[in-house]
Amino acid sequence: MRDKLNDEARLDLIREAIANIESFLDGTTNCEAFVANKLLCHAVIYNLQCIGECAYKLSRDYVVEHPEMDWEAIEGLRHVLVHDYYTVNMNKVWAILEKDVPELKEYLSSEQLSTQ
């Protein structure tokens, strides 16, 4: 059965997953330390999957109205992490964590202010 969450609830879940990632990565300062900790990698990847799933389930209206975020790329990452997990390059995941996740957090912070 499909859930009935609205876009704002899904955005809140994305924010929560970002907060989880930040908490998990606290004290991890480089890719080598990240990759060396398998439990950390799996916890972070799970939250990236959650972000992608929430992005996938955003209404098409919301996605069209907010083209400044590459929702398709976020969904695409989720598909790779779930279906092609054996091909995941952890250096690329680290690059996403350093650049894309903070950009998404910043975007959602400004989006949260504009929807209240």
C-alpha positions as CSV (number, residue, x, y, z in Angstrom):
1,M,0.0,0.0,0.0
2,R,1.4,3.4,-1.0
3,D,1.8,5.9,1.8
4,K,0.0,9.2,1.7
5,L,2.8,11.6,2.6
6,N,2.7,15.0,1.1
7,D,5.7,16.8,-0.4
8,E,6.5,18.7,2.8
9,A,6.6,15.5,4.8
10,R,8.9,14.0,2.2
11,L,11.2,17.0,2.3
12,D,11.2,16.7,6.1
13,L,12.3,13.0,5.7
14,I,15.1,14.2,3.4
15,R,16.2,16.7,5.9
16,E,16.2,14.0,8.6
17,A,18.3,11.7,6.4
18,I,20.8,14.6,5.8
19,A,21.0,15.2,9.6
20,N,21.7,11.4,10.1
21,I,24.5,11.5,7.5
22,E,26.0,14.5,9.2
23,S,25.8,12.9,12.6
24,F,27.3,9.6,11.3
25,L,30.2,11.4,9.5
26,D,31.1,13.5,12.5
27,G,34.8,13.2,13.0
28,T,35.4,11.5,9.6
29,T,37.5,13.9,7.7
30,N,38.6,12.0,4.5
31,C,37.5,9.4,2.1
32,E,40.0,6.8,3.3
33,A,38.6,6.9,6.8
34,F,35.1,6.7,5.4
35,V,35.8,3.7,3.2
36,A,37.7,1.9,6.0
37,N,34.6,2.0,8.2
38,K,32.1,-0.5,6.5
39,L,29.4,0.1,9.1
40,L,29.6,3.9,8.5
41,C,29.5,3.3,4.7
42,H,26.4,1.2,5.0
43,A,24.6,3.6,7.3
44,V,25.4,6.6,5.0
45,I,24.3,4.7,1.9
46,Y,21.0,3.7,3.5
47,N,20.3,7.4,4.2
48,L,21.3,8.3,0.6
49,Q,18.8,5.7,-0.5
50,C,16.1,7.2,1.7
51,I,16.8,10.7,0.2
52,G,16.5,9.2,-3.3
53,E,13.3,7.4,-2.5
54,C,11.7,10.6,-1.0
55,A,12.8,12.6,-4.1
56,Y,11.3,9.9,-6.4
57,K,8.0,10.2,-4.6
58,L,7.8,14.0,-4.7
59,S,4.8,15.1,-6.7
60,R,5.6,15.9,-10.4
61,D,4.1,19.3,-9.7
62,Y,6.7,20.0,-7.0
63,V,9.6,18.7,-9.1
64,V,8.5,20.9,-12.1
65,E,8.1,23.9,-9.8
66,H,11.6,23.4,-8.3
67,P,14.0,22.8,-11.3
68,E,16.9,24.3,-9.5
69,M,17.5,21.0,-7.8
70,D,18.5,18.0,-10.0
71,W,15.8,15.6,-8.6
72,E,16.4,13.1,-11.4
73,A,20.1,12.8,-10.4
74,I,19.0,12.2,-6.8
75,E,16.6,9.5,-7.9
76,G,19.2,8.0,-10.1
77,L,21.7,7.7,-7.3
78,R,19.1,5.8,-5.3
79,H,18.6,3.4,-8.2
80,V,22.3,2.7,-8.4
81,L,22.7,2.3,-4.7
82,V,19.8,-0.2,-4.5
83,H,20.0,-2.1,-7.8
84,D,23.6,-1.8,-8.8
85,Y,25.2,-1.7,-5.3
86,Y,28.0,-3.9,-6.5
87,T,29.2,-1.1,-8.8
88,V,29.2,1.7,-6.3
89,N,32.5,3.6,-6.2
90,M,32.9,4.8,-2.6
91,N,35.2,7.7,-3.8
92,K,32.2,9.0,-5.8
93,V,30.0,8.6,-2.8
94,W,32.4,10.6,-0.7
95,A,32.4,13.3,-3.4
96,I,28.6,13.4,-3.2
97,L,28.8,13.7,0.6
98,E,31.2,16.6,0.3
99,K,29.5,18.6,-2.4
100,D,26.0,17.5,-3.2
101,V,24.5,16.7,0.2
102,P,25.5,20.1,1.6
103,E,24.0,21.8,-1.5
104,L,20.8,19.8,-1.0
105,K,20.7,20.7,2.7
106,E,21.2,24.4,1.9
107,Y,18.5,24.3,-0.7
108,L,16.0,22.6,1.6
109,S,16.8,25.1,4.4
110,S,15.8,27.9,2.1
111,E,12.9,25.9,0.8
112,Q,11.7,25.3,4.3
113,L,11.7,29.0,5.0
114,S,9.7,29.8,1.9
115,T,7.0,27.2,2.5
116,Q,6.2,28.4,6.1
